[in-house]
Amino acid sequence: MLAQFVGRQFGYRELSAARSQGVSQQIRSFYESYAWVPRKIDLTRGTLSAKDTFEQNIAQLNRFRPEVLSGYGSYLGALFRWAWEQRCPVFCPKVVVYGAEGLSMIKVRRLQSWEMP
């Protein structure tokens, strides 16, 4: 589904902001342990931890340079607001996917236009 936005079907980079012991991480761990997927078609995945500081997570985002960034809306909104307020340069993923909680319209517009100073 994300392939049309990312520009390729396989092998893209995905960074997820999620709890390290959350259900999505448990499912991912099970999948990686019991499924065989050739590396060239599997995604390269990384995670951001809410236990780390915003500064650490922005640095991780900038190092990892994902095509897709996903996470809870409230956390991603707070992370990007912090970066904007600090005038911190942020790598721009092609796709930002958020769930669980929504984002305010101002945060959605800021992400859509990527108004980072």
C-alpha positions as CSV (number, residue, x, y, z in Angstrom):
1,M,0.0,0.0,0.0
2,L,2.8,2.4,0.8
3,A,4.8,1.4,-2.3
4,Q,3.0,4.0,-4.5
5,F,4.1,6.8,-2.1
6,V,7.6,5.4,-1.5
7,G,8.4,4.7,-5.1
8,R,9.3,1.1,-4.8
9,Q,7.6,-2.1,-3.5
10,F,10.5,-3.7,-1.6
11,G,13.5,-2.9,0.4
12,Y,12.6,0.6,1.6
13,R,13.5,1.9,5.1
14,E,10.9,2.2,7.8
15,L,11.4,3.9,11.2
16,S,8.8,3.3,13.9
17,A,8.2,5.2,17.1
18,A,6.7,2.6,19.4
19,R,7.0,1.1,22.8
20,S,9.7,-1.5,22.9
21,Q,7.4,-4.0,24.6
22,G,4.3,-3.1,22.7
23,V,2.2,-5.6,20.7
24,S,3.5,-4.3,17.4
25,Q,7.0,-5.0,18.5
26,Q,6.1,-8.5,19.7
27,I,4.5,-9.3,16.4
28,R,7.5,-7.9,14.5
29,S,9.8,-10.0,16.7
30,F,7.8,-13.2,16.0
31,Y,7.7,-12.5,12.3
32,E,11.4,-12.0,12.1
33,S,12.1,-15.1,14.1
34,Y,9.8,-17.5,12.2
35,A,9.4,-16.1,8.7
36,W,12.0,-16.3,5.9
37,V,12.0,-13.2,3.7
38,P,14.9,-12.5,1.3
39,R,16.8,-9.4,2.5
40,K,16.5,-7.7,-0.9
41,I,12.7,-7.6,-0.6
42,D,12.3,-7.2,3.2
43,L,12.2,-3.7,4.7
44,T,15.1,-2.2,6.6
45,R,13.5,-1.3,10.0
46,G,14.5,0.8,12.9
47,T,12.8,2.1,16.0
48,L,12.6,5.3,18.0
49,S,12.0,4.9,21.7
50,A,9.8,7.3,23.7
51,K,12.3,6.6,26.6
52,D,14.9,8.6,24.6
53,T,15.0,12.3,24.4
54,F,13.6,14.2,21.4
55,E,17.1,15.3,20.6
56,Q,18.2,11.6,20.5
57,N,15.3,10.6,18.4
58,I,15.7,13.4,15.9
59,A,19.4,12.4,15.6
60,Q,18.3,8.8,15.0
61,L,15.8,9.9,12.4
62,N,18.5,11.9,10.6
63,R,21.0,9.0,10.7
64,F,18.5,6.3,9.6
65,R,16.9,8.4,6.8
66,P,13.7,6.4,6.4
67,E,11.3,6.5,3.5
68,V,8.5,5.8,6.0
69,L,8.1,7.1,9.6
70,S,5.3,5.7,11.7
71,G,4.1,6.0,15.3
72,Y,1.5,7.3,17.6
73,G,0.1,10.7,16.5
74,S,0.6,12.4,19.8
75,Y,4.3,11.4,20.0
76,L,5.1,12.3,16.4
77,G,3.3,15.6,16.8
78,A,5.3,16.4,20.0
79,L,8.6,15.3,18.4
80,F,8.1,17.5,15.3
81,R,6.9,20.4,17.4
82,W,10.0,20.2,19.5
83,A,12.2,20.0,16.4
84,W,10.4,23.0,14.9
85,E,10.7,25.1,18.1
86,Q,14.4,24.2,18.5
87,R,15.0,25.0,14.8
88,C,16.5,21.5,14.5
89,P,17.1,20.2,11.0
90,V,15.0,17.1,10.3
91,F,15.2,14.5,7.5
92,C,12.0,14.5,5.5
93,P,10.6,11.0,5.0
94,K,8.4,10.4,2.0
95,V,5.5,9.1,4.1
96,V,4.5,9.8,7.7
97,V,1.9,7.3,9.1
98,Y,0.3,7.9,12.5
99,G,-2.3,6.1,14.4
100,A,-4.0,5.7,17.8
101,E,-4.3,9.4,18.5
102,G,-4.9,12.1,16.0
103,L,-2.8,15.2,15.1
104,S,-4.1,18.7,15.3
105,M,-4.7,20.4,11.9
106,I,-1.9,22.8,12.5
107,K,0.5,19.8,13.0
108,V,-0.8,18.0,10.0
109,R,-0.4,21.2,7.8
110,R,3.1,21.6,9.2
111,L,4.0,18.0,8.3
112,Q,2.4,18.4,4.9
113,S,4.4,21.5,4.0
114,W,7.4,20.4,6.2
115,E,7.7,23.8,7.6
116,M,10.9,23.1,9.5
117,P,13.2,26.2,9.9
